């Protein structure tokens, strides 16, 4: 994104634009940031803000590269240490390569208590890491003194504790505190009284808060409200008061309201003032005292550094005592004192010299988002401190001997100081299946590389895509990374089978697709493997930790179903722009993907057109034949035909459709209750007369013609696309006169879209199809090439293919036809392409949080140690919570099971169904009543003939393939009382032989 032209490179920023908006992107592209300290958290911040697209970043650091840095900084390599490079020299080029639009500079200035700070005036934001408290306070005071103030942020990680502080000056204006898209809702009623009450249609929750304002439009009757803004008082989830409406005209029908975003002023205090009375964010409500506890402890660490010019030594009890005393002194100076937790302080002291790289990733993601807020005024800023700790990770390790944590002189010393050498070695042994290689997946791999998860010497395994695998090896060459390009779904079960899962220790998912997530989760449950799931949506992120026998699984809860747009709404009665975009997307699929695919399949399934003709003449009904012959008879053979076809489509979509609707439902049509048919949310259409000079009309015809040409493999040149060339072709196109049809138009919102290939065809249409096919055969029109089409797969990101041109113009024309406010190309692309907004700050934070939990899983900690997380960096809020404890289903007083349980029975070649039932009874003490394999019922007592099956062998009943070692069966059990229903049980895995069970073991 060039700062001078302000053009936004969509290939780089497409997903971020949906998070920040173009205005914020332009502001960033004119902003300069100074970043000091290129340790673990500094490089995270550098990466994130450069990816975001600021104008310039100056990197400041004077420390040399050390072996230690290999485990904390993904921008330091072994050759940098050998060449005695400074950290800033090692990082500079690698940071610059992230984004060609960002100017990355280097500073070696000695930044200390005597430095002249005037050089900071040219920056809009200053970020300090690894900086003494005295200097932090001095720089903050300088930044506050500027007019306008330079925004100040500090961020640090000391072992297992992270700290972020923000000061954006006395008054900081935020244009959009939440970043949420304002909902527009239809109005059911507005009362004529004081105060007037607005009720939303169909009991839709408005989601508003008292004090917010709404804008009204398209109100009938009480038209004085249109284009006015009113402050509201919420009365219920579906209604609110808007002040006096008693003097306005009576409301009749229609209208919409939308929340209006009002800028908000945020007030900050200096760091000096905030030290004794900090405003803190509380991420974990199970330990509300933790932020202030960490605040006091880290201020004590700052004091320790000032007194001793170092951090506490690893495992030094004397240093821990000193830090505890300092913490108690700091606590006394706080306005709101806490009960000092000696155990926490001692943990912090032991780990202070170390660094948990994933915690730095999480803190760096949060701090980076604050940088972007400071530059753009987009989203509510952090006020003013954020603390995050990983005490649950290190507390169970306190009894380990001191030598566990002492340095060994390798890349894992920083990690070892926090979690000990034994746990480091366990991480090296892990086989992790990393599913999904988008932004989060790549961030995960970076964390795994720093942690040494899956070293080559220990045969670690992380199937991932090739590029990510190579990048991971750049950070840590000792890793073994196996790149797989297969989708993980039922179709790949032969690759990712139980034998594959049995070799793994942990599965990590970073997927957009919910069904894929559910499938991977089911495989993890059936194979007793831990699953770490995560995802982001713009500034929001979540993590879910699933541990065998301890927690519920991903499939234990269901997301609310996605709201479907009724078929009749899409076809005839769009009310909002989302309807017109979905309609345009459906038209693309129908004309350029589905019909060509159906056409190809039909001719693949029938030997020849002559054979089809004979069978149709004989009265045989061939599915899809009517549609296929219609496509064949109208098949264009030249570019001019494609343009003509596109022009006819324009007439059909935007003129004839409107005329037919108004013929079937004139504007004065009333329903049985006397109300108008055409009232909100139904909008009457206006027929569109074609105008080649209208850019939207021209774009539709050109894009549709190009897509027809692609489907029918018809060549054209750039010259053919000019308005003059198109105008010349259209001059000869005859547009049939519209004749109203007496056909029923669907108005029932519950009716689903019919299958076009299975629609009843009239005898007249059949005769017409036979005649068209006869003519095509006799005229030698049919060739092998003309019995093939090229179906198009919708591709939103290639601007040269015309796909988005078609969807944008078709949606815009339909919106215009129904007087709906159209969406621009960017928004159309988001909705049509189902793009999930993404930003590097959130992906960094979510991946860091997952990696912290991964260490706990590898350590085998108890249930209370694990944390799920939800955050929204825009508000900002972070909520850490315990995972959902696994539920057990009681079969009998002494028999229960959970989702993680699986019973096993071992058979042999002559093992009968009766033997199986007896074996279950003997082993588990309960009577089986029903046995099902997949959808096949093997034994149901009430079914005729099923009792005879008891004598049949399991081999004969199931008919397994030669290499099949076992099957999972669903078994029901007899209730305690005769009148009760059968009881469910866990899956029962039946091994056809004892050898099969042995073969499945890792």
Secondary structure, DSSP 8 states (H G I E B T S, - for coil): --TTT----HHHHHHHHHHH-HHHHHHHTT-EEEEE--SHHHHHHHHHHHHHT-SEEEEE---B--GGGGGT-TT--HHHHHTT-BHHHHHHHHHHTT-TTSEEEEE----STT--GGGGGG-SEEEE-S--HHHHHHHHHHHHHSSS--EEEEEEEEBTEEEEEEE--S-EEESBSS-----EEEEEEE-SSSS-EEEEGGG------TT-EEEEES-BS-GGGBT-EEE-EEEETTEEE-S--TTS----B--EEEEE---EEE----HHHHTTS--EE---GGGTTHHHHHHHHHHHHHHHHHHHSS---TT-HHHHHHHHHHHHHHHHHSSS-----HHHHHHHHHHTTSB-HHHHHHHHHHHHHHHHHHHH-BS----SEEEEE-HHHHGGGTTS-GGGTS--SSTTHHHHHHH-HHHHHHHHH--EEEE--SHHHHHHHHHHHHHT-SBGGGT------HHHHHHHHHH-TTB---------SGGGTTTS-HHHHHT-SEEEE--S-HHHHHHHHHHHHHTT-EEEEEEEEBTEEEEEEE-TTTB--GGGS---------HHHHHT---SHHHHHHHHHHHHHIIIIIHHHHHHHHHHHSS-HHHHHHHHHTT---TTHHHHHHHHHT---SHHHHHHHHHHHHHIIIIIHHHHHHHHS-TT-B-TTS-BSS-TT----------TTSHHHHHHHHHHHHHHHHHTT----GGGGSHHHHHHHHTT----------------TT-----GGGS---HHHHHHHHHHHHHHHHTT---TGGG--------TT-TTSSHHHHHHHHHHHHHHHTT-----HHHHHHHHTT---B-HHHHHHHHHHHHHHHHHHHHT--GGG-EEEEEETTTTEEEEEE--B---EEEETTEEE-TT-EEEEE--TT-BHHHHHHHHHHHHSS-EEEEEETTEEEEETTSTTGGGGGGSBHHHHH---TT--EEEEEEEE--SSTTS--B---EEEEESSHHHHHHH--
